[in-house]
Amino acid sequence: MSDAPLIHTTKGNVPVADLKYATAWEFGPTWVKFVERYTDAAGEVVRESCHVFDTQGVVGSGALA
């Protein structure tokens, strides 16, 4: 068994070294999005995640029951 680090993808667990890792930032009027993408040798996306930050926040008021 190899000690190479693995990552879970749509193709199952594969060695991280076999994949290309890329990041991207997107900016909207009220949000910022960070995207992480892993692709295999054929260029197919096998894992992708995004994280979104709302720059406006949520405003609310208390209510009595």
Protein Blocks (a to p, Z undefined) as FASTA:
>chain_A
ZZbdcdddfkopadfklpccdddddddfkbccdddddddfkopafbdcdddddfkbpadd
dddZZ
